[in-house]
Amino acid sequence: DLSLLRFISAELTRGYFLEHNEAKYTERRERVYTCMRIPKELEKLMFFGIFLCLDAFLYVFTLLPLRVFLAMFRFITLPCYGLRDRRLLQPAQVCDILKGVILVICYFMMHYVDYSMMYHLIRGQSVIKLYIIYNMLEVADRLFSSFGQDILDALYWTATEPKERKRAHIGVIPHFFMAVLYVFLHAILIMVQATTLNVAFNSHNKSLLTIMMSNNFVEIKGSVFKKFEKNNLFQMSNSDIKERFTNYVLLLIVCLRNMEQFSWNPDHLWVLFPDVCMVVASEIAVDIVKHAFITKFNDITADVYSEYRASLAFDLVSSRQKNAYTDYSDSVSRRMGFIPLPLAVLLIRVVTSSIKVQGVLAYVCVVLFYCGLISLKVLNSIVLLGKSCQYVKEAKMEEKLFNPVLTATPGKPAGKQQSTFKSTQGISTDENGSTSVTSQPVHQENSPSLLVTSNSDQFLTTPDGEEKDISQDSSELKHRSAKKDLLEIDRFTICGNRID
């Protein structure tokens, strides 16, 4: 018979043993340790990814002009050497010339956009309007980034596609105008973002800057409580790398515009410094909290970030091979959604309007600054290449660099090649028609070692006439729903919890 006294006595003296559920408590402790490791592992990935974006960004200012000059020199002097090759220019040289022409045209088009008028127009709006505008600009930037690289890839492929193939496009000139229009509109959008951030910095009560920083914390609510797989988290990590690097460039533009208004007084730089640190610190804090809780709720270990870093390093190493199928800057664009051309156009426009070059000494300083940029680009590329080789070896991904891929030889049907590779190497086809190597390749003589193609690059190696064969093969294997490898996740989308 229970009594009140006996119940109280039992409540005061009863005990329990945690070791009876050792597995549960060990798992909880490991979750805590994982959350403690997330900041270190995430920042390693961010640090490596930001320098990858910097390498692609510096390429536009340093090596791209030199490559365009060499391509134009080859085109002009080609009659002197005779037509030894069927191609007037190599595909890479054609792409370089297209990038250079787009950059120059968009730069001159940006002269018709008045930055000062845009600044005063935005400054006259209310705080709530600017907050809404800034959110709309972020969404528009993601939409532009997701579709922009497809426009540029379509232009490059249309301009370099073998001529003996059946024409299945609208022509190089329409694609070129589409690319110019995209880069120009994206550059204007980034300029409005920079102007809005500049208005927030110069507001007296800093209320707009506080609201814009709090907008980053709203991002936690929209992503933490969703289900994430490893591939989805990889996509989000790439998006965060791109966003952080873009914010750094926007802060640089804001500082340049403010320093120009104060006649380059170095004292004003210390006035801007606390606000810059506040924006950067809030961005880092949001990323750490977001990734820590995503990994906690989805039971993902902190070691996954080393896999992400190895996948990014694989892109860099594969782009340096002899048989690379894409330029590294384009690979970064597809992987992270970071397209350097619009940002480079805006930065050149801001720098040329903020800094006046007059006199011989000023031009000498410009040449020295350009040489310094080239040195920085080369040094950064060498260090990144060494680190990338180290990460690829640690992840044991060297064999993937030499796996043969499906290549369509001009004049030969790709269907027979595809069936041959399937029978000898075990290639699986997903629902989208893309192919991936699922077993070790069989050694074949007289066959060059090529690179593993990614999902978004399949159109670069598949002829137009064989789309039906690929669709038939994919319809036969619809019941196979294999998960995509990290090396295949290279399409930047705004969907944070699903990869289509």
Disulfide bonds with the S-S distance in Angstrom:
none
